[in-house]
């Protein structure tokens, strides 16, 4: 079973844009649905807080505190496919930053549930 970390959009989770923080991401991970190719163990769920500067350090802290390095990092559907889009950084640019800082591959999106 893969160990994964999920990064959700804090603005979406806190503003009630249909992302309750985020049972759909957790369901997809547990069942191996959506972007997950197998059932996965979520070892961290981190909120991206505007303007996104703390995501990589927070993921590093989650890994250190849990003593588990994730096999993959998933950007939640609300972060990877947000409408309106993030005014600070694209998901692709944020993924590049996180991959460089953590050495862990980032997957854009978690599920296609409505």
ZILINDA-V997333 format. One record per pair of residues at least 12 apart in sequence whose ideal C-beta (glycine too) atoms are under 8 Angstrom apart, sorted by the first residue. I is the first residue (numbers start at 1). GAP is how many residues later the second one is. D is the distance in Angstrom with one decimal. If there is no record, write none. Layout:
i=I gap=GAP d=D
i=I gap=GAP d=D
This chain:
i=1 gap=37 d=7.1
i=1 gap=38 d=6.2
i=1 gap=39 d=6.3
i=1 gap=40 d=5.2
i=2 gap=34 d=8.0
i=2 gap=36 d=6.4
i=2 gap=38 d=4.5
i=2 gap=39 d=7.0
i=2 gap=69 d=4.5
i=2 gap=70 d=6.3
i=3 gap=37 d=7.2
i=3 gap=38 d=5.2
i=3 gap=40 d=4.9
i=3 gap=65 d=5.6
i=3 gap=66 d=7.5
i=3 gap=67 d=5.2
i=3 gap=68 d=5.2
i=4 gap=25 d=6.2
i=4 gap=32 d=7.6
i=4 gap=36 d=4.7
i=4 gap=37 d=7.0
i=4 gap=38 d=5.8
i=4 gap=39 d=6.9
i=4 gap=66 d=5.3
i=4 gap=67 d=6.5
i=4 gap=68 d=5.1
i=4 gap=69 d=7.0
i=4 gap=70 d=5.8
i=5 gap=37 d=7.3
i=5 gap=38 d=6.1
i=5 gap=39 d=4.1
i=5 gap=40 d=7.4
i=5 gap=41 d=6.5
i=5 gap=54 d=5.9
i=5 gap=57 d=6.3
i=5 gap=58 d=7.6
i=5 gap=65 d=4.2
i=5 gap=67 d=7.8
i=5 gap=68 d=4.8
i=5 gap=69 d=7.3
i=5 gap=99 d=7.7
i=6 gap=16 d=7.3
i=6 gap=19 d=5.2
i=6 gap=20 d=7.8
i=6 gap=23 d=7.0
i=6 gap=36 d=6.0
i=6 gap=38 d=7.3
i=6 gap=39 d=5.0
i=6 gap=40 d=7.3
i=6 gap=67 d=7.6
i=6 gap=68 d=4.9
i=6 gap=69 d=7.8
i=6 gap=70 d=5.8
i=6 gap=104 d=6.5
i=7 gap=38 d=8.0
i=7 gap=39 d=5.1
i=7 gap=40 d=7.6
i=7 gap=41 d=5.5
i=7 gap=48 d=5.9
i=7 gap=52 d=7.2
i=7 gap=66 d=6.5
i=7 gap=67 d=7.2
i=7 gap=68 d=5.2
i=7 gap=69 d=6.4
i=7 gap=72 d=6.0
i=7 gap=91 d=7.5
i=8 gap=13 d=6.8
i=8 gap=14 d=5.1
i=8 gap=17 d=6.8
i=8 gap=37 d=6.6
i=8 gap=38 d=7.4
i=8 gap=39 d=5.5
i=8 gap=40 d=6.8
i=8 gap=68 d=4.1
i=8 gap=70 d=6.1
i=8 gap=71 d=6.0
i=9 gap=38 d=7.6
i=9 gap=39 d=5.6
i=9 gap=67 d=6.5
i=9 gap=69 d=4.6
i=9 gap=70 d=4.1
i=9 gap=73 d=5.8
i=9 gap=77 d=7.3
i=10 gap=37 d=3.9
i=10 gap=38 d=5.5
i=10 gap=39 d=4.6
i=10 gap=40 d=7.0
i=11 gap=39 d=6.1
i=11 gap=75 d=7.9
i=12 gap=66 d=4.0
i=12 gap=67 d=7.4
i=12 gap=70 d=6.3
i=13 gap=34 d=6.3
i=13 gap=65 d=7.1
i=17 gap=61 d=7.1
i=18 gap=60 d=7.8
i=19 gap=57 d=7.4
i=19 gap=59 d=4.2
i=22 gap=23 d=7.3
i=22 gap=54 d=5.6
i=22 gap=56 d=7.0
i=22 gap=88 d=8.0
i=24 gap=53 d=7.1
i=24 gap=86 d=7.4
i=24 gap=87 d=5.3
i=24 gap=89 d=4.7
i=25 gap=20 d=7.6
i=25 gap=49 d=7.3
i=25 gap=51 d=5.0
i=25 gap=52 d=7.0
i=25 gap=85 d=4.4
i=25 gap=86 d=6.4
i=26 gap=16 d=6.2
i=26 gap=19 d=7.6
i=27 gap=84 d=7.5
i=27 gap=86 d=7.5
i=28 gap=82 d=5.2
i=28 gap=83 d=3.9
i=28 gap=85 d=7.2
i=29 gap=12 d=7.8
i=29 gap=13 d=5.1
i=29 gap=45 d=7.6
i=29 gap=81 d=7.2
i=30 gap=12 d=7.9
i=33 gap=78 d=6.5
i=34 gap=43 d=7.9
i=34 gap=75 d=7.3
i=34 gap=76 d=5.6
i=34 gap=77 d=3.4
i=34 gap=78 d=5.9
i=34 gap=79 d=7.3
i=35 gap=39 d=6.5
i=35 gap=72 d=5.5
i=35 gap=74 d=5.1
i=35 gap=75 d=5.4
i=35 gap=76 d=6.8
i=36 gap=38 d=7.7
i=36 gap=74 d=7.2
i=40 gap=32 d=7.9
i=43 gap=19 d=7.4
i=43 gap=23 d=5.4
i=43 gap=25 d=4.7
i=43 gap=27 d=5.8
i=44 gap=15 d=6.9
i=44 gap=18 d=3.7
i=44 gap=19 d=7.3
i=44 gap=22 d=6.4
i=44 gap=26 d=6.9
i=46 gap=12 d=4.9
i=46 gap=13 d=5.8
i=46 gap=16 d=6.0
i=48 gap=31 d=5.9
i=48 gap=46 d=7.4
i=50 gap=36 d=7.9
i=50 gap=38 d=6.1
i=51 gap=37 d=3.9
i=51 gap=38 d=7.1
i=52 gap=34 d=7.4
i=52 gap=36 d=5.4
i=52 gap=37 d=5.0
i=52 gap=42 d=5.7
i=55 gap=39 d=6.6
i=55 gap=42 d=7.7
i=55 gap=43 d=6.1
i=56 gap=41 d=6.0
i=56 gap=42 d=5.2
i=56 gap=45 d=3.8
i=56 gap=46 d=6.4
i=57 gap=44 d=7.9
i=59 gap=14 d=6.6
i=59 gap=39 d=6.6
i=59 gap=42 d=7.8
i=59 gap=43 d=5.7
i=59 gap=45 d=7.9
i=60 gap=41 d=7.0
i=60 gap=42 d=6.5
i=63 gap=39 d=7.6
i=69 gap=35 d=7.1
i=70 gap=34 d=5.7
i=71 gap=33 d=7.4
i=72 gap=32 d=6.6
i=72 gap=33 d=5.6
i=72 gap=34 d=7.6
i=72 gap=35 d=5.7
i=73 gap=25 d=6.2
i=73 gap=26 d=8.0
i=73 gap=29 d=6.8
i=73 gap=31 d=5.1
i=73 gap=32 d=7.1
i=73 gap=33 d=4.8
i=73 gap=34 d=7.2
i=74 gap=32 d=7.5
i=74 gap=33 d=4.8
i=74 gap=35 d=7.4
i=74 gap=36 d=5.1
i=75 gap=16 d=5.7
i=75 gap=19 d=7.3
i=75 gap=20 d=6.5
i=75 gap=31 d=6.3
i=75 gap=32 d=7.0
i=75 gap=33 d=5.3
i=75 gap=34 d=6.7
i=75 gap=35 d=7.6
i=76 gap=33 d=7.7
i=76 gap=34 d=5.2
i=77 gap=32 d=5.3
i=77 gap=33 d=5.2
i=77 gap=34 d=5.5
i=77 gap=35 d=7.3
i=77 gap=36 d=7.8
i=79 gap=12 d=6.2
i=79 gap=15 d=7.9
i=80 gap=28 d=4.1
i=80 gap=29 d=4.3
i=80 gap=30 d=7.7
i=81 gap=28 d=6.1
i=91 gap=17 d=5.4
i=92 gap=16 d=7.3
i=95 gap=13 d=6.2
